[in-house]
């Protein structure tokens, strides 16, 4: 009797697998999402033409489990986030995400236009994920800052085909470098991208004497204490919008 009962249970379980698929197959089902990011700073203009506002570095976007994003406001910035915010250097964060099992996919926006993303411009690209990787995070440097960036921390991915999720994002200060607002301490593309003439060469490496040792917090904006001009390089929050649509 027990043997017959066991056979019946196994048969029922087999039928459930045939009808609904194996649980592991459902959990690992890959989904495709279209990501659209718009730079909301400044007044915009023609692509490639200097304008007021803040140009962004190419977006680094990753899908992941809920417990592990790219940054957390109020916490110390990781080395990878520090390098994005200070130097526009995506390499360390790419290495971290590529070797972390909590992440499903990583995309660096190369999009429909050449980076960087100027004020008023939009980029669109695709990324993949599947349960349990149900979240998306993103980070981009605000190029004309010492250690400013914007991004999304653990945005919940839409579940059903055709559904979308969106968020408006503010400017953050990584808390890793003093805000000197001096072109000499800021990445070289800044002056040319905003139409400002200068003899300062800029830098793509961190200066240890400017290390701040703070935490990620809301950026206070451009104060105009040196080369940066609030009328040219300033912004009001939100600085960006991100939309994520499940397309496949």
C-alpha positions, 0 to 999 in steps of 0.5 A, a space after each residue: 500500500 505504501 509503495 502504491 501511495 509513493 508511486 502515485 505521489 511521484 506520478 503527480 509531481 511528474 505531471 506538475 513538472 510537465 504542466 508548469 515546468 521545473 522550478 529551476 527553469 522558471 527561476 532562471 528564465 531570461 527576460 529582456 528590458 529596454 532602458 531609457 535614460 534622459 539627462 534633465 539638466 540645463 536647457 538642452 540643444 543640438 547633440 555635440 553642441 556645448 550647453 548649460 547643465 551637467 553632461 553625464 558619463 556613459 551609464 553603467 547599468 546592472 541587474 541584480 538581486 535586491 540585496 546588492 546595488 551599486 551604491 547606498 545613500 548614507 553609506 561609504 562609497 565603494 572604490 568602484 563608485 568613487 572612481 565613477 564619481 571622481 574620474 568617470 572611470 568605469 573599470 573598477 565597477 565593471 570588475 566588481 559586478 562581473 565577479 559578483 554572483 549577486 549580479 545578472 547582467 551589466 551594460 555600459 551605455 554606448 547607445 544611439 549617440 556617442 557618450 557623454 550624454 549632454 543635457 537634454 539628450 536621451 539614450 536607450 539600450 537593452 539589458 537582461 535579467 530573470 528571477 531572482 535578479 529582480 532589480 536594476 541599478 545605474 550610476 553616471 558621473 556628473 562630469 563637471 563636478 569633483 565627485 558628483 553622480 546620479 543613478 538609481 539604487 535597486 529599482 524594481 524591474 517590471 514583471 509583466 511583458 509591456 509593463 514599465 517602471 521609472 524613476 526621477 533621480 537626484 544628484 549625489 555627492 560621493 563624499 570622497 573628494 572635496 568640492 574645490 570646483 577647480 578645473 584642475 581637479 575635474 576631469 578634462 572633458 568638462 570645459 569643452 563640453 560646457 563651452 568654457 575656455 581654460 588653460 587647466 588640463 584637468 585630471 582623470 586621477 584622484 588627488 589624495 590631498 583632496 580625500 574627504 572620507 564622507 558618505 554618499 549624500 545629496 549634492 548641494 549643487 555648484 557654489 561658484 567658489 572657483 572655475 565652475 559657474 552655477 549659471 553654466 554648470 548648475 542644476 535643479 533636481 531631478 537631474 535625470 529620468 530612467 524608464 525600464 520596460 519589459 520587452 521580452 
